Amino acid sequence: MDTNELLTAIRDALAADEALNAWCKAQFGARATVFLGIDDASPPAPNDYPVVAVMGADQARGQAGREHEWNVEIGVGVENSKIDISGDKITRTGLLQAEKLRELAEDAVYRARILPMETRSESFSEYRHPVYQSFSVFIIRQAASSRKGLPG
């Protein structure tokens, strides 16, 4: 599997995942819009939310290595201006929804069993009310090819 095939397989797994899309429909009334790549200069439009995106990959490979390794970043975004106030507790609903959507996206990729993988618990978030984003990095490994003369 090459990088393009891997990224496309992850995109397709996210788009097809019923649990992820059922949750999005229940929360937002729409399935997630799944992107392969995001343009920071032209971010998703309000009607694109909720958003799940395959952001890109870093790859390590070579003749000496016994496996290929990719670090694939996925990101999710929701738009929600609701703020719940209960006494001295203030909860921005979009923050909780973004974190839940990130976990559902991780689960969707795992369920697809594309290649052996793990996630780093190196998720990070960006919040600019009312848009909430959360990101994860997958570490994905594949045994290198045994063909001579090619970088694994």
C-alpha positions in Angstrom: 0.0 0.0 0.0 1.3 3.4 -0.9 0.6 6.7 0.9 -2.2 7.7 -1.6 -3.9 4.4 -1.2 -3.7 4.7 2.6 -5.1 8.2 2.8 -7.9 7.3 0.4 -8.8 4.2 2.4 -9.0 6.2 5.6 -11.2 8.8 3.9 -13.5 6.1 2.6 -13.7 4.4 6.0 -14.6 7.6 7.7 -17.3 8.4 5.1 -18.8 5.0 5.3 -18.9 4.5 9.1 -22.4 4.1 10.2 -21.8 4.8 13.9 -20.0 8.0 13.2 -22.7 9.2 10.8 -25.6 8.1 13.0 -24.2 10.2 15.8 -23.7 13.2 13.5 -27.3 12.9 12.3 -28.6 12.7 15.8 -26.5 15.7 17.0 -26.5 18.0 13.9 -29.2 16.6 11.6 -26.6 15.7 8.9 -23.9 13.2 8.1 -20.3 14.4 8.5 -18.6 16.0 5.5 -15.4 14.1 4.9 -12.4 15.9 3.4 -9.1 14.6 2.2 -7.0 17.6 2.9 -8.0 21.0 4.2 -7.1 24.4 2.7 -6.4 26.8 5.6 -7.0 29.8 3.3 -10.4 28.5 2.4 -11.7 26.5 5.4 -14.9 24.5 5.4 -18.1 26.5 5.0 -20.7 26.5 7.8 -22.9 24.1 5.9 -20.0 21.6 5.7 -20.1 21.0 9.5 -19.7 18.5 11.1 -16.4 18.0 9.4 -14.0 15.0 9.5 -10.8 15.4 7.6 -7.7 13.4 6.7 -5.1 16.1 7.1 -2.1 14.4 5.6 0.8 12.0 6.4 4.4 11.8 7.3 6.2 8.6 6.1 9.4 6.9 7.1 10.7 4.2 4.7 13.9 2.9 3.1 15.9 -0.2 2.1 17.3 -0.7 5.6 13.9 -0.6 7.3 11.7 -3.7 7.8 8.5 -1.7 7.6 6.9 1.5 6.4 5.6 3.8 9.0 3.1 6.6 8.5 1.9 9.2 10.9 -1.5 10.2 9.7 -3.3 13.1 11.2 -7.1 13.3 11.2 -9.1 16.3 12.4 -12.7 16.9 13.2 -14.7 20.1 13.5 -18.1 21.1 14.7 -19.9 24.4 14.8 -22.1 25.0 17.9 -22.7 28.2 19.7 -24.7 26.7 22.6 -23.5 27.4 26.1 -25.0 25.6 29.0 -24.9 27.5 32.3 -25.8 25.6 35.5 -24.9 27.6 38.6 -21.1 28.1 38.6 -20.6 25.6 35.7 -20.4 26.8 32.1 -20.2 24.2 29.4 -19.6 24.9 25.7 -21.4 22.1 24.1 -19.3 22.3 20.9 -16.2 21.3 22.8 -17.7 18.1 24.1 -19.1 17.3 20.6 -15.8 17.8 18.9 -14.0 15.5 21.4 -16.8 12.8 20.9 -16.6 13.1 17.1 -12.8 12.7 17.3 -13.2 9.5 19.3 -15.8 8.2 16.8 -13.5 9.0 13.9 -10.7 7.1 15.6 -13.0 4.1 16.1 -14.1 4.2 12.5 -10.5 4.0 11.3 -9.8 1.1 13.6 -13.0 -0.7 12.5 -11.8 -0.5 8.9 -8.7 -2.6 9.7 -6.8 -1.0 6.9 -3.3 -1.9 8.3 -2.0 -2.6 11.8 -2.1 0.7 13.7 -2.2 2.5 16.9 -3.1 6.0 17.9 -1.0 8.2 19.9 -2.9 9.9 22.7 -1.5 13.1 21.3 -4.8 14.6 20.5 -5.0 18.3 20.5 -7.7 20.8 20.1 -8.4 24.3 18.8 -11.5 26.2 19.9 -12.7 29.5 18.5 -16.2 29.6 19.6 -18.5 28.6 17.9 -16.1 26.4 15.9 -14.4 23.5 17.8 -11.7 21.3 16.3 -9.9 18.2 17.6 -7.1 16.2 16.1 -5.5 12.8 16.4 -2.4 11.1 15.0 -2.4 7.5 13.9 0.8 5.5 13.8 0.4 3.0 10.9 2.9 0.3 10.0 3.3 -2.1 7.1 5.9 -4.7 6.5 8.3 -3.5 3.8 8.5 -5.1 0.4 11.3 -7.7 -0.1 11.8 -6.6 -3.7 15.5 -5.7 -4.4 16.5 -2.3 -5.6 13.3 -0.5 -4.5 13.0 1.4 -1.2 11.0 -1.1 0.8 
